[in-house]
């Protein structure tokens, strides 16, 4: 298997993982809206999930950029 094929497979896997993280995040947001508790606690949890998603998105974008630079 060539290096290019390996890199393409990794990129595809990262994309799948990214979509899975987004789906999990959507599920957690839906779950969060059903949780009882004070509004400030809910807001804090939602913000933490948003930050986590942004961090994961940034990490994936960084990896993709690195792979793309290797392919160039």
MOGI-V586536 format. One record per backbone hydrogen bond with DSSP energy under -1.0 kcal/mol. CO is the residue of the C=O (numbers start at 1). NH is the residue of the N-H. Records with the same first field share a line. If there is no record, write none. Layout:
CO=NH  NH
//
This chain:
2=6
3=7
4=8
5=9
6=10
7=11
8=12
9=13
10=14
11=15
12=16
13=17
14=18
15=19
16=20
17=21
18=22
19=23
20=24
21=25
22=26
23=27
24=28
25=29
26=30
27=31
28=32
29=33
38=42
39=43
40=44
41=45
42=46
43=47
44=48
45=49
46=50
47=51
48=52
49=53
50=54
51=55
52=56
53=57
54=58
55=59
56=60
57=61
58=62
59=63
60=64
61=65
62=66
63=67
64=68
65=69
66=70
67=71
68=72
//
